[in-house]
Amino acid sequence: MEFTAKQIAEFVGGHVEGNENAAINTFAKIEEGKEGAISFLSNPKYTHYLYDTQSSVVLINEDVELEHPVKATLVRVKNAYEAVAKLLQLYESMKPKKTGVSPLASIAASAKVGDNCYIAPFACIGESAVVGDNCQLYPHVTVGDGAKVGDNCLFYPNVTIYHGCKIGNNVTIHAGSVIGADGFGFAPNADGYDKIPQIGIVTIEDNVEIGANTCVDRSTMGSTYLRKGVKLDNLVQIAHNTDIGENTVMSAQVGIAGSTKVGAWCMFGGQVGLAGHIKIGDKVFLGAQSGVPGSIKDNQTLIGTPPMEPKKYFKSQAIFRRLPDMYAQLNELQKQIDELKKQNEQ
């Protein structure tokens, strides 16, 4: 489908500089632009590409000042990144959705499947499970016995929803993720370990998106929670009995230990690790590879292990790099002190 720069500007609330009839029918990165494509510029590091890009239209922020003439038609907006996200959502919504239940799918007689669903070959829906309207379950998706899935959910291949778990509306789960596997609960004994049965569930609220190969464990009792709007990247581990607050986002390889409560609107960089049985406040921002052994109050930006304010962290790292030299200087000073002591004793 084709749109003009004028139509795009009206949709995203921007204004056109250049040919308002410039037509686009695809997206491209600004450095890989081509005729008929729309690109965007939000990171100043990529500004130099603006002057040579072959894209027909480029979304840019209102405050960008041009140093040279540009060939492309510009659509100026308050926030180019948000604008392109809005356009991509429109583009995605216009793709035709698959519907119909494959005869190769396995659906228990007691299960309920809503209207306008797509149930792919080899998908499996267990006894008394419920799948809402307009859902798409791709090949080898498993919805366990008694599990409940809301409306407008999208589960990519090999997603597993264990028995009894509850999934809200508008939830997307990418390939290979597992929701509701047993929490890591074992009690040591003289011969090894006794398994502690995990009899709880996982509850995922509305508008959650979960990346590929991510695991959310069921609780020992009660429920593990992902509150509405949570976004998890690939390879994230959420342990049993945790509670992840609304609109919190986590990058790849984050690990949250059991019975930890994370507040709303938090952002965790890649490989952040949280100890168990702690509480993280609202709007806590943790830099990549931060290790968190204890609770953190609201509205903090921290990095490192244990986490500290970014300025202190980077100062500490600068000192850390100098430790070998400082150690050598300390040894030399100690030798000089020892020599002075000997001279005083003589």
C-alpha positions as CSV (number, residue, x, y, z in Angstrom):
1,M,0.0,0.0,0.0
2,E,1.2,3.5,-0.9
3,F,1.1,6.7,1.2
4,T,2.1,10.3,0.5
5,A,4.3,12.5,2.7
6,K,1.2,14.6,3.4
7,Q,-0.9,11.6,4.5
8,I,2.0,10.5,6.8
9,A,2.3,13.9,8.3
10,E,-1.4,14.1,9.0
11,F,-1.3,10.6,10.7
12,V,1.7,11.4,13.0
13,G,0.9,15.0,13.6
14,G,3.9,16.5,11.8
15,H,4.5,19.0,8.9
16,V,6.1,18.5,5.5
17,E,9.2,20.1,4.2
18,G,9.6,19.4,0.5
19,N,7.3,17.4,-1.9
20,E,4.1,16.6,0.0
21,N,3.1,14.2,-2.8
22,A,6.3,12.1,-2.4
23,A,5.1,8.5,-2.3
24,I,6.4,5.7,-0.1
25,N,5.5,2.0,0.0
26,T,8.1,0.5,2.3
27,F,10.5,1.3,5.3
28,A,14.3,1.4,5.3
29,K,17.1,2.4,7.6
30,I,18.4,5.9,6.8
31,E,21.8,4.5,5.8
32,E,20.2,2.0,3.5
33,G,17.5,4.2,2.0
34,K,16.0,3.7,-1.4
35,E,13.4,5.4,-3.6
36,G,9.9,4.8,-2.3
37,A,11.0,4.2,1.3
38,I,10.5,6.1,4.5
39,S,13.3,6.4,7.0
40,F,13.7,8.1,10.4
41,L,16.4,10.0,12.2
42,S,16.3,10.1,16.0
43,N,19.9,9.5,17.0
44,P,22.3,12.4,16.3
45,K,25.0,9.9,15.4
46,Y,23.2,9.1,12.2
47,T,22.6,12.8,11.1
48,H,25.3,12.6,8.4
49,Y,23.2,10.0,6.6
50,L,20.4,12.5,6.2
51,Y,22.2,14.4,3.4
52,D,22.9,11.4,1.2
53,T,20.0,9.0,1.9
54,Q,18.1,7.8,-1.1
55,S,14.8,7.4,0.9
56,S,12.0,9.5,-0.5
57,V,10.8,10.6,3.0
58,V,12.6,11.0,6.3
59,L,10.9,11.6,9.7
60,I,13.0,13.9,11.8
61,N,12.6,15.8,15.1
62,E,11.3,19.4,14.9
63,D,14.5,20.8,16.4
64,V,17.0,19.3,13.9
65,E,18.9,22.1,12.2
66,L,20.1,21.3,8.6
67,E,23.7,22.0,7.7
68,H,23.3,21.1,4.0
69,P,20.5,20.7,1.6
70,V,18.7,17.4,1.6
71,K,17.2,15.5,-1.3
72,A,14.5,13.7,0.7
73,T,11.2,15.1,1.7
74,L,11.2,15.7,5.5
75,V,8.3,15.2,7.9
76,R,9.1,17.1,11.1
77,V,7.6,15.7,14.3
78,K,8.0,16.2,18.0
79,N,9.6,12.7,18.4
80,A,10.7,10.8,15.3
81,Y,11.2,7.5,17.2
82,E,7.6,7.6,18.5
83,A,6.3,8.6,15.1
84,V,8.0,5.7,13.3
85,A,6.7,3.3,16.0
86,K,3.2,4.6,15.3
87,L,3.7,4.0,11.5
88,L,5.1,0.6,12.0
89,Q,2.1,-0.3,14.2
90,L,-0.2,0.8,11.4
91,Y,1.8,-1.2,8.8
92,E,1.6,-4.3,11.0
93,S,-2.1,-3.9,11.6
94,M,-2.8,-3.9,7.9
95,K,-1.2,-7.3,7.3
96,P,-3.8,-9.9,6.7
97,K,-4.2,-12.3,9.7
98,K,-4.5,-16.0,9.4
99,T,-7.8,-17.6,10.5
100,G,-9.1,-21.1,10.8
101,V,-8.4,-24.2,12.7
102,S,-6.1,-26.8,11.2
103,P,-7.4,-30.4,11.1
104,L,-3.9,-31.3,12.4
105,A,-4.3,-29.3,15.6
106,S,-5.2,-31.2,18.8
107,I,-8.0,-29.5,20.7
108,A,-9.6,-31.2,23.7
109,A,-13.4,-31.7,23.5
110,S,-13.8,-29.7,26.8
111,A,-11.7,-26.8,25.5
112,K,-13.2,-23.5,24.2
113,V,-11.8,-21.6,21.3
114,G,-13.1,-18.1,20.5
115,D,-14.1,-16.6,17.1
116,N,-11.8,-15.7,14.3
117,C,-8.9,-17.6,15.7
118,Y,-6.0,-19.2,13.9
119,I,-5.0,-22.6,15.3
120,A,-2.0,-23.9,13.3
121,P,-1.1,-27.5,12.6
122,F,0.3,-29.4,15.6
123,A,-0.9,-26.8,18.1
124,C,-2.3,-28.4,21.2
125,I,-5.1,-27.1,23.5
126,G,-5.7,-29.1,26.6
127,E,-8.7,-30.1,28.7
128,S,-10.9,-27.3,29.9
129,A,-8.5,-24.7,28.4
130,V,-10.0,-21.4,27.1
131,V,-8.7,-19.4,24.2
132,G,-10.3,-16.0,23.5
133,D,-11.4,-14.3,20.2
134,N,-9.0,-13.3,17.5
135,C,-6.0,-15.3,18.8
136,Q,-3.3,-16.8,16.7
137,L,-1.5,-20.0,17.8
138,Y,1.3,-21.0,15.5
139,P,2.6,-24.6,15.1
140,H,3.5,-26.5,18.2
141,V,2.0,-24.0,20.6
142,T,0.7,-25.8,23.7
143,V,-2.0,-24.4,26.0
144,G,-2.2,-26.7,29.0
145,D,-5.2,-28.1,30.8
146,G,-7.3,-25.4,32.5
147,A,-5.2,-22.6,31.1
148,K,-7.0,-19.4,30.1
149,V,-5.9,-17.1,27.2
150,G,-7.7,-13.8,26.6
151,D,-8.6,-12.1,23.3
152,N,-6.2,-10.9,20.5
153,C,-3.2,-13.0,21.7
154,L,-0.4,-14.0,19.4
155,F,1.8,-17.0,20.3
156,Y,4.6,-17.9,17.9
157,P,5.9,-21.5,17.3
158,N,6.8,-23.7,20.3
159,V,5.3,-21.4,23.0
160,T,4.3,-23.5,26.0
161,I,1.6,-22.3,28.4
162,Y,1.5,-24.8,31.3
163,H,-1.6,-25.9,33.1
164,G,-3.8,-23.5,34.9
165,C,-1.9,-20.3,33.9
166,K,-3.8,-17.2,33.0
167,I,-3.0,-14.9,30.1
168,G,-4.8,-11.6,29.5
169,N,-5.7,-9.7,26.3
170,N,-3.4,-8.5,23.6
171,V,-0.5,-10.6,24.8
172,T,2.3,-11.5,22.4
173,I,4.7,-14.4,23.2
174,H,7.6,-15.2,20.9
175,A,9.0,-18.5,19.9
176,G,10.2,-21.0,22.4
177,S,9.1,-19.2,25.5
178,V,7.7,-21.2,28.5
179,I,5.1,-19.9,30.8
180,G,4.4,-21.8,34.0
181,A,7.3,-24.3,34.3
182,D,8.0,-25.3,37.9
183,G,9.8,-22.8,40.1
184,F,13.3,-23.8,41.3
185,G,12.3,-25.2,44.7
186,F,14.3,-27.9,46.4
187,A,14.8,-28.7,50.1
188,P,18.2,-30.3,51.0
189,N,18.2,-33.6,52.9
190,A,20.8,-36.2,53.9
191,D,20.6,-37.9,50.5
192,G,20.3,-34.9,48.2
193,Y,17.2,-32.7,47.7
194,D,13.5,-33.1,48.0
195,K,11.5,-31.3,45.3
196,I,9.0,-28.8,46.7
197,P,5.9,-29.1,44.5
198,Q,5.0,-25.9,42.7
199,I,1.2,-25.7,42.9
200,G,0.7,-22.1,41.9
201,I,0.3,-20.5,38.5
202,V,1.5,-17.6,36.4
203,T,-0.8,-14.6,35.7
204,I,0.0,-12.4,32.8
205,E,-2.1,-9.3,32.5
206,D,-3.1,-7.3,29.3
207,N,-0.7,-5.8,26.7
208,V,2.4,-7.8,27.7
209,E,5.0,-8.8,25.2
210,I,7.5,-11.6,25.9
211,G,10.6,-12.3,23.7
212,A,11.9,-15.6,22.4
213,N,13.2,-18.3,24.8
214,T,12.1,-16.5,27.9
215,C,10.9,-18.4,31.0
216,V,8.3,-17.3,33.6
217,D,8.1,-19.8,36.4
218,R,4.9,-20.8,38.2
219,S,4.7,-20.0,41.9
220,T,5.1,-22.4,44.8
221,M,1.7,-21.2,46.0
222,G,-0.5,-18.3,44.7
223,S,0.8,-16.7,41.4
224,T,3.8,-15.3,39.7
225,Y,2.7,-12.0,38.1
226,L,3.5,-10.0,35.0
227,R,1.4,-6.8,35.4
228,K,-0.1,-5.0,32.4
229,G,2.2,-3.5,29.8
230,V,5.3,-5.4,30.9
231,K,7.8,-6.0,28.0
232,L,10.5,-8.8,28.3
233,D,13.3,-9.3,25.8
234,N,14.7,-12.6,24.7
235,L,16.3,-15.0,27.2
236,V,14.9,-13.4,30.4
237,Q,14.3,-15.6,33.5
238,I,11.5,-14.7,35.9
239,A,11.5,-17.0,38.9
240,H,8.7,-18.2,41.1
241,N,6.5,-15.9,43.1
242,T,7.9,-12.7,41.6
243,D,5.6,-9.8,40.9
244,I,6.7,-7.5,38.0
245,G,5.0,-4.1,38.0
246,E,3.1,-2.3,35.3
247,N,5.0,-1.2,32.2
248,T,8.4,-2.4,33.4
249,V,10.8,-3.4,30.6
250,M,13.8,-5.8,30.7
251,S,16.5,-6.3,28.1
252,A,18.0,-9.7,27.2
253,Q,19.4,-12.1,29.8
254,V,17.9,-10.4,32.8
255,G,17.4,-12.8,35.7
256,I,15.0,-12.2,38.6
257,A,15.2,-14.5,41.6
258,G,12.2,-15.8,43.5
259,S,9.8,-13.8,45.6
260,T,11.1,-10.5,44.4
261,K,8.7,-7.6,43.8
262,V,9.6,-5.1,41.0
263,G,7.8,-1.8,40.8
264,A,6.1,0.0,37.9
265,W,7.9,1.7,35.0
266,C,11.3,0.2,35.7
267,M,13.9,-0.3,33.0
268,F,16.6,-3.0,33.3
269,G,19.6,-3.3,30.9
270,G,21.0,-6.5,29.6
271,Q,22.1,-9.2,32.1
272,V,20.9,-7.4,35.2
273,G,20.5,-9.8,38.1
274,L,18.2,-9.4,41.1
275,A,18.6,-11.4,44.3
276,G,15.5,-13.1,45.8
277,H,13.1,-11.7,48.4
278,I,13.8,-8.0,47.8
279,K,11.7,-5.1,46.7
280,I,12.5,-2.7,43.8
281,G,10.6,0.6,43.8
282,D,8.9,2.3,40.9
283,K,10.9,4.0,38.1
284,V,14.2,2.3,38.9
285,F,16.7,2.3,36.0
286,L,19.5,-0.3,36.2
287,G,22.4,-0.3,33.8
288,A,23.5,-3.4,32.0
289,Q,25.1,-6.2,34.2
290,S,24.1,-4.6,37.4
291,G,23.9,-7.1,40.3
292,V,21.3,-6.2,42.9
293,P,21.7,-7.9,46.4
294,G,19.1,-5.7,48.3
295,S,16.1,-3.6,48.0
296,I,16.0,-0.2,46.1
297,K,13.7,2.7,46.7
298,D,11.8,4.6,44.0
299,N,13.2,6.9,41.3
300,Q,16.8,5.8,41.1
301,T,19.2,5.3,38.3
302,L,22.0,2.9,39.2
303,I,24.7,0.8,37.7
304,G,27.3,-1.8,38.8
305,T,27.5,-4.5,41.5
306,P,26.4,-3.5,44.0
307,P,24.5,-0.8,42.2
308,M,25.6,2.9,42.6
309,E,25.0,6.2,41.0
310,P,26.5,6.4,37.5
311,K,29.0,9.1,38.3
312,K,30.3,7.3,41.3
313,Y,30.4,4.0,39.4
314,F,32.5,5.5,36.5
315,K,34.8,7.2,39.0
316,S,35.3,3.9,40.8
317,Q,36.0,2.1,37.5
318,A,38.7,4.7,36.7
319,I,40.3,4.1,40.0
320,F,40.0,0.3,39.6
321,R,42.0,0.4,36.3
322,R,44.8,2.2,38.1
323,L,45.0,-0.3,41.0
324,P,48.0,-2.2,39.6
325,D,50.0,1.0,39.4
326,M,48.8,2.1,42.7
327,Y,49.7,-1.2,44.2
328,A,53.3,-1.0,42.8
329,Q,53.6,2.6,44.2
330,L,52.4,1.4,47.6
331,N,55.0,-1.4,47.6
332,E,57.7,1.1,46.7
333,L,56.6,3.4,49.5
334,Q,56.6,0.5,51.9
335,K,60.2,-0.3,50.9
336,Q,61.2,3.3,51.5
337,I,59.5,3.3,54.9
338,D,61.3,0.1,55.9
339,E,64.6,1.6,54.8
340,L,64.0,4.7,56.9
341,K,63.1,2.6,59.9
342,K,66.4,0.7,59.5
343,Q,68.4,3.9,59.3
344,N,66.7,5.2,62.4
345,E,67.5,2.0,64.3
346,Q,71.2,2.2,63.5
